[in-house]
Amino acid sequence: MNGALRSSRRVAAQALAVAGLALLMVGCRPGADQRQLTVLLVEYKGAEAADSGRRLVKELSAQGLPDVYTVEGHEHTSVCVGRYDSWKDEDADQMLKRIRVIRDAQGQFPFAGVMLVPVPEPLPKNPWPLEEADGFYTLIVASWRAPGRMANAQRYAGSLRSRGFEAYVYQGPRVSTVSIGAFGPEVFDDPGKVGRPGQKPKIIDAHVNALIEKFRTMQLEGEQTPPEAHVPTYLGRIPGRETPASHVGLRPRALYRVTLSLIDTKTGLAKGRMQASGVAQGKRQLPTLIGALVKQLMAALPPGNLPRIGVVGVLAGDPATADERVDATALEALNAALQVAGAHKIRLFSREGTHQMLDAAGLKPEAVLRGTQPVKGFQALDLLVVGSVAKVM
């Protein structure tokens, strides 16, 4: 295959690997969006976005893939396949199966993680780019990663502007954020402490403190996080802005979104209360979050019987999470939480034992974990636990 499909593999991996996880939480709920649905292949950004999208459409159409089209906005192009009216459309299911097994010249599957999503809206020009704000710091109040993130961020910034707040939008390669205000080093009592290990400068600017009090917790994927979730807004450095060498900007602790699902092997699906997700602030909070999510899943099990449950694993949703082995930390916490919360409620099978049973049935554990191989009809176990963890920012 030519360069269009090869290059789309990298872009699709960045744009969609974690988008599928986010959609389980906010984007793919029946009734959440009345627009038609489509299979989103890849999103391109930049001056060459439209040309890149059209080249991919031409290549895939020449290979016989029907109904491939682009949705083009300002320096942003989405490549999609088909239009469907229902999340349960059989034609959509068949299209997903067909697209997920497309190989590129290296034998890879560039579209293995595609999903059914609302048809993207054309992205208008960003009227409030953070890069043009006059200052060093800004208060980050919201972020999006799922398909449609750019338009969602601009809509939210517009609503804040209409309420009198100086809102800005930053469209990153994988994350769109909305922030308020642009401030200089003078907002701190000692700017020289900013960024230094063990140092925490105090914010002394009354206006900034008033904004922090009003916007105390983050919006993630359009959902306001409750105070008990401990996902606060924060002052972040404006991208690309030069600052004094002694003043390197605040570095917020990494946020990780965790999703856990119980897949019913009779149907091959994880429905309703069989899915749970949340956000942890840093690796240290992962065990606490995962423990709470497992309790939710155990509470959703029907009383009386002892289902056979196997652990498939935890998928790292982005390269940084994989490099830092956050998935391994999450898996360890998942095993511990299942043993505690599942006591006398389930018959638990280890990851190793589960993989052996999947292999014996001709199922590849990694494919099951990624959702690219169905488990409907797998009789060795009643439910399979699959998890994912990805950086929110």
C-alpha positions as CSV (number, residue, x, y, z in Angstrom):
1,M,0.0,0.0,0.0
2,N,1.1,3.5,-0.7
3,G,2.2,6.3,1.7
4,A,-1.3,7.6,2.5
5,L,-2.3,4.4,4.4
6,R,1.2,4.0,5.9
7,S,1.2,7.5,7.3
8,S,-2.4,7.1,8.5
9,R,-1.3,4.3,10.8
10,R,0.8,6.7,13.0
11,V,-1.9,9.4,13.0
12,A,-4.7,6.9,13.7
13,A,-2.7,5.3,16.6
14,Q,-2.3,8.7,18.3
15,A,-5.8,10.0,17.6
16,L,-7.9,6.8,18.3
17,A,-6.0,4.5,20.6
18,V,-7.3,6.3,23.6
19,A,-10.4,7.8,21.9
20,G,-12.1,4.4,22.1
21,L,-11.6,4.3,25.8
22,A,-13.0,7.8,26.3
23,L,-16.0,7.0,24.1
24,L,-17.0,4.2,26.5
25,M,-17.5,6.9,29.1
26,V,-18.9,9.9,27.3
27,G,-19.2,9.6,23.5
28,C,-21.1,6.4,22.7
29,R,-24.1,6.4,25.0
30,P,-27.4,5.8,23.2
31,G,-29.4,9.0,23.1
32,A,-26.3,11.1,24.0
33,D,-26.1,12.5,20.4
34,Q,-28.9,12.5,17.8
35,R,-26.6,13.0,14.9
36,Q,-26.0,10.2,12.4
37,L,-23.2,7.8,13.3
38,T,-20.1,6.9,11.3
39,V,-16.8,4.9,11.6
40,L,-14.0,7.4,12.3
41,L,-10.8,6.2,10.7
42,V,-8.3,9.0,11.4
43,E,-8.1,12.8,12.1
44,Y,-5.5,15.0,10.4
45,K,-4.5,18.5,11.7
46,G,-2.5,21.3,10.0
47,A,-2.3,23.1,6.7
48,E,-2.0,19.7,4.8
49,A,-4.9,18.1,6.7
50,A,-7.4,18.2,3.8
51,D,-4.9,16.9,1.2
52,S,-3.9,14.1,3.5
53,G,-7.5,13.1,4.1
54,R,-8.4,13.2,0.4
55,R,-5.4,11.0,-0.5
56,L,-6.5,8.4,2.1
57,V,-10.1,8.5,0.8
58,K,-8.8,8.0,-2.8
59,E,-6.6,5.0,-1.8
60,L,-9.2,3.2,0.3
61,S,-11.9,3.8,-2.4
62,A,-9.6,2.3,-5.0
63,Q,-9.3,-0.8,-2.8
64,G,-13.1,-1.2,-2.8
65,L,-14.0,0.3,0.5
66,P,-17.4,2.0,0.0
67,D,-18.8,5.3,1.4
68,V,-15.4,6.7,2.5
69,Y,-15.5,10.5,2.9
70,T,-14.0,13.5,4.6
71,V,-15.4,16.1,7.0
72,E,-13.2,19.1,6.6
73,G,-12.9,22.1,8.9
74,H,-10.2,24.8,9.5
75,E,-6.9,22.9,9.3
76,H,-8.6,19.7,10.5
77,T,-10.0,16.8,8.5
78,S,-11.7,13.6,9.6
79,V,-11.8,10.6,7.4
80,C,-14.9,8.5,7.9
81,V,-16.8,5.5,6.5
82,G,-20.5,5.2,6.2
83,R,-23.5,6.8,7.9
84,Y,-25.7,4.9,10.3
85,D,-28.8,5.7,12.4
86,S,-28.3,3.2,15.2
87,W,-25.6,2.0,17.5
88,K,-26.8,-1.5,16.8
89,D,-26.9,-1.3,13.0
90,E,-25.8,-4.6,11.6
91,D,-24.3,-2.9,8.5
92,A,-22.1,-0.8,10.9
93,D,-21.0,-4.0,12.7
94,Q,-20.0,-5.6,9.4
95,M,-18.1,-2.4,8.4
96,L,-16.2,-2.3,11.6
97,K,-15.1,-5.9,11.2
98,R,-14.0,-5.2,7.7
99,I,-12.0,-2.1,8.5
100,R,-10.3,-3.5,11.6
101,V,-8.5,-6.2,9.6
102,I,-7.1,-3.8,6.8
103,R,-3.4,-4.2,6.7
104,D,-0.7,-1.8,5.5
105,A,2.5,-2.5,3.7
106,Q,4.2,-3.5,6.9
107,G,1.5,-6.0,7.8
108,Q,0.1,-3.8,10.6
109,F,-3.5,-3.0,11.3
110,P,-3.7,0.9,11.2
111,F,-7.4,0.9,11.9
112,A,-7.7,-1.8,14.6
113,G,-9.0,0.7,17.2
114,V,-11.7,2.4,15.1
115,M,-15.2,2.8,16.6
116,L,-18.7,4.0,15.8
117,V,-19.0,7.7,16.7
118,P,-21.3,10.6,15.9
119,V,-20.5,12.1,12.5
120,P,-17.9,14.8,13.2
121,E,-18.8,18.4,12.8
122,P,-16.6,20.6,10.6
123,L,-14.2,22.4,12.9
124,P,-14.3,26.2,12.5
125,K,-11.2,28.4,13.0
126,N,-10.2,28.7,16.6
127,P,-11.1,32.3,17.5
128,W,-9.4,32.2,20.9
129,P,-6.0,30.4,20.5
130,L,-4.1,30.1,23.8
131,E,-0.8,30.6,21.9
132,E,-1.8,34.2,21.2
133,A,-2.7,35.1,24.8
134,D,-0.6,37.7,26.5
135,G,1.0,36.1,29.5
136,F,3.0,33.1,30.8
137,Y,0.4,31.1,32.7
138,T,-3.3,30.2,32.3
139,L,-5.8,28.4,34.5
140,I,-6.6,25.0,32.9
141,V,-10.3,24.2,33.5
142,A,-11.3,21.5,31.0
143,S,-9.9,18.9,28.6
144,W,-11.1,16.5,25.9
145,R,-9.5,13.6,24.1
146,A,-12.4,11.8,22.4
147,P,-13.4,12.4,18.7
148,G,-15.0,15.8,18.3
149,R,-12.7,17.1,21.0
150,M,-11.7,20.3,19.1
151,A,-15.2,21.4,18.4
152,N,-16.3,20.6,22.0
153,A,-13.5,22.7,23.4
154,Q,-14.3,25.7,21.2
155,R,-18.0,25.5,22.1
156,Y,-17.2,25.4,25.8
157,A,-14.8,28.3,25.5
158,G,-17.5,30.3,23.7
159,S,-19.9,29.6,26.5
160,L,-17.4,30.9,29.0
161,R,-16.8,34.0,26.9
162,S,-20.5,34.6,26.8
163,R,-20.4,34.6,30.7
164,G,-17.6,37.2,30.8
165,F,-14.6,34.9,31.3
166,E,-11.4,35.3,29.3
167,A,-11.4,31.8,27.9
168,Y,-8.8,30.3,25.5
169,V,-8.5,27.0,23.6
170,Y,-5.4,25.0,23.0
171,Q,-5.6,22.3,20.3
172,G,-2.8,19.9,21.0
173,P,-2.0,16.8,18.9
174,R,-4.0,14.5,21.2
175,V,-5.7,16.8,23.8
176,S,-7.8,19.9,23.5
177,T,-7.9,22.1,26.6
178,V,-9.9,25.2,27.7
179,S,-8.3,27.7,30.1
180,I,-9.1,31.1,31.6
181,G,-6.9,34.1,31.7
182,A,-3.2,34.8,30.9
183,F,-1.0,35.8,33.8
184,G,2.7,36.7,34.5
185,P,5.1,35.5,37.2
186,E,3.9,38.3,39.5
187,V,0.9,36.1,40.6
188,F,3.3,34.2,42.8
189,D,4.8,35.3,46.1
190,D,8.2,33.9,45.0
191,P,8.4,33.2,41.2
192,G,11.8,31.6,41.6
193,K,10.3,28.6,43.4
194,V,8.1,27.6,40.5
195,G,9.2,24.3,39.1
196,R,11.7,23.6,41.8
197,P,11.5,20.2,43.6
198,G,10.0,20.5,47.0
199,Q,9.0,24.2,46.4
200,K,5.4,25.4,46.2
201,P,5.1,29.1,45.6
202,K,1.9,30.7,46.9
203,I,-0.5,32.4,44.5
204,I,-1.1,35.9,45.8
205,D,-3.1,37.4,43.0
206,A,-6.6,38.0,44.2
207,H,-8.1,37.6,40.7
208,V,-6.4,34.3,40.1
209,N,-7.4,33.0,43.5
210,A,-11.0,34.0,42.8
211,L,-11.0,32.1,39.5
212,I,-9.5,29.0,41.2
213,E,-12.3,29.2,43.9
214,K,-15.0,29.4,41.2
215,F,-13.5,26.7,39.0
216,R,-12.2,24.3,41.6
217,T,-12.4,21.0,39.6
218,M,-11.7,20.0,36.0
219,Q,-14.2,19.2,33.3
220,L,-13.0,16.0,31.6
221,E,-14.7,15.1,28.3
222,G,-17.5,17.6,29.1
223,E,-18.2,16.0,32.5
224,Q,-17.6,18.0,35.7
225,T,-15.5,16.0,38.1
226,P,-16.9,16.1,41.7
227,P,-14.8,17.5,44.5
228,E,-14.2,14.1,46.0
229,A,-12.5,13.0,42.8
230,H,-9.6,15.3,43.5
231,V,-9.1,16.5,40.0
232,P,-8.4,20.2,40.5
233,T,-7.9,22.9,38.0
234,Y,-4.4,24.2,37.8
235,L,-2.1,27.0,36.5
236,G,-0.2,25.7,33.5
237,R,2.4,27.4,31.3
238,I,1.2,28.7,27.9
239,P,2.7,26.5,25.2
240,G,5.7,28.0,23.4
241,R,5.9,31.0,25.7
242,E,9.4,32.0,26.7
243,T,9.9,32.4,30.4
244,P,13.0,33.3,32.5
245,A,15.4,30.5,33.2
246,S,14.6,30.6,36.9
247,H,10.8,30.4,36.2
248,V,10.0,27.2,34.3
249,G,6.3,26.9,35.0
250,L,4.1,24.6,37.1
251,R,4.0,20.9,36.3
252,P,0.7,19.4,37.3
253,R,0.7,15.8,38.5
254,A,-0.3,13.4,35.7
255,L,-3.9,12.3,35.5
256,Y,-4.8,8.8,34.5
257,R,-8.2,7.7,33.3
258,V,-9.0,4.0,34.1
259,T,-11.8,2.0,32.5
260,L,-12.8,-1.5,33.7
261,S,-15.3,-3.8,31.9
262,L,-16.8,-7.1,32.6
263,I,-17.4,-8.9,29.3
264,D,-20.3,-11.4,29.3
265,T,-18.9,-14.4,27.3
266,K,-22.5,-15.4,26.3
267,T,-23.1,-12.1,24.5
268,G,-19.5,-10.9,24.0
269,L,-20.6,-7.5,25.4
270,A,-20.1,-5.4,28.5
271,K,-23.4,-3.5,29.1
272,G,-24.6,-0.8,31.5
273,R,-23.3,-1.3,35.0
274,M,-20.7,-3.8,33.8
275,Q,-18.5,-0.9,33.0
276,A,-16.9,1.6,35.4
277,S,-14.4,4.4,34.9
278,G,-12.7,7.2,36.8
279,V,-9.6,9.4,37.0
280,A,-6.6,9.1,39.3
281,Q,-4.2,11.9,40.0
282,G,-0.9,10.2,39.8
283,K,0.2,6.6,40.1
284,R,-0.2,6.5,43.8
285,Q,-4.0,7.1,43.5
286,L,-4.5,4.2,41.1
287,P,-5.0,1.5,43.8
288,T,-7.7,3.6,45.5
289,L,-9.5,4.4,42.3
290,I,-9.3,0.8,41.0
291,G,-10.6,-0.5,44.3
292,A,-13.6,1.8,44.0
293,L,-14.3,0.8,40.4
294,V,-14.1,-3.0,41.2
295,K,-16.6,-2.5,44.1
296,Q,-19.0,-0.9,41.5
297,L,-18.6,-3.9,39.2
298,M,-19.1,-6.4,42.0
299,A,-22.2,-4.6,43.1
300,A,-23.6,-5.0,39.6
301,L,-23.4,-8.8,39.7
302,P,-26.6,-10.7,40.1
303,P,-26.9,-12.2,43.6
304,G,-26.9,-15.9,44.3
305,N,-24.5,-17.5,41.9
306,L,-20.7,-17.5,41.8
307,P,-19.6,-16.5,38.3
308,R,-16.3,-17.7,36.9
309,I,-14.3,-14.5,36.2
310,G,-11.0,-14.3,34.4
311,V,-8.5,-11.4,34.3
312,V,-7.4,-10.6,30.7
313,G,-5.3,-7.6,31.7
314,V,-4.9,-3.8,31.5
315,L,-4.1,-2.0,28.3
316,A,-1.9,1.0,28.2
317,G,-3.8,3.5,26.0
318,D,-0.8,5.7,25.0
319,P,3.0,5.4,24.6
320,A,3.8,7.4,27.7
321,T,1.6,5.2,29.9
322,A,3.3,2.1,28.5
323,D,6.8,3.5,28.9
324,E,6.1,4.4,32.6
325,R,4.6,0.9,33.1
326,V,1.4,2.4,34.6
327,D,-0.5,-0.5,33.1
328,A,1.5,-2.9,35.2
329,T,0.7,-0.9,38.3
330,A,-3.0,-0.8,37.4
331,L,-3.0,-4.6,36.8
332,E,-1.5,-5.3,40.2
333,A,-4.1,-3.1,41.8
334,L,-6.8,-4.8,39.8
335,N,-5.8,-8.2,41.0
336,A,-5.7,-7.1,44.6
337,A,-9.0,-5.4,44.5
338,L,-10.8,-8.4,42.8
339,Q,-9.5,-10.7,45.6
340,V,-10.9,-8.4,48.3
341,A,-14.1,-7.1,46.7
342,G,-14.9,-10.4,45.0
343,A,-14.4,-12.6,48.1
344,H,-17.4,-15.0,48.4
345,K,-19.0,-13.4,45.3
346,I,-16.9,-14.8,42.4
347,R,-14.6,-17.6,41.4
348,L,-11.5,-15.6,40.3
349,F,-9.0,-16.9,37.7
350,S,-5.6,-15.3,37.4
351,R,-4.3,-13.5,34.3
352,E,-2.0,-16.5,33.5
353,G,-4.8,-19.0,33.9
354,T,-7.2,-16.9,31.9
355,H,-4.6,-16.6,29.1
356,Q,-4.1,-20.3,29.0
357,M,-7.9,-20.9,28.6
358,L,-8.1,-18.2,25.9
359,D,-5.2,-19.8,24.0
360,A,-6.8,-23.2,24.2
361,A,-9.9,-21.8,22.6
362,G,-8.0,-20.2,19.8
363,L,-8.4,-16.7,21.2
364,K,-5.4,-14.3,21.4
365,P,-5.4,-12.5,24.8
366,E,-3.9,-9.3,23.4
367,A,-6.6,-9.2,20.7
368,V,-9.3,-9.8,23.4
369,L,-7.8,-7.0,25.5
370,R,-7.9,-4.6,22.6
371,G,-11.4,-5.5,21.7
372,T,-10.4,-6.7,18.2
373,Q,-11.4,-10.4,18.8
374,P,-14.9,-11.3,20.0
375,V,-15.3,-13.7,22.9
376,K,-19.0,-14.6,22.4
377,G,-19.4,-18.3,22.9
378,F,-16.2,-18.7,25.0
379,Q,-17.5,-21.3,27.5
380,A,-14.5,-21.7,29.9
381,L,-15.5,-18.6,31.9
382,D,-18.6,-16.6,32.5
383,L,-17.1,-13.1,32.5
384,L,-13.8,-11.6,31.5
385,V,-12.2,-8.5,33.1
386,V,-10.5,-6.1,30.7
387,G,-9.1,-2.8,31.7
388,S,-7.4,0.2,30.2
389,V,-5.4,3.2,31.5
390,A,-4.4,6.3,29.7
391,K,-3.0,9.8,30.5
392,V,-5.7,12.5,30.5
393,M,-3.0,15.1,30.4
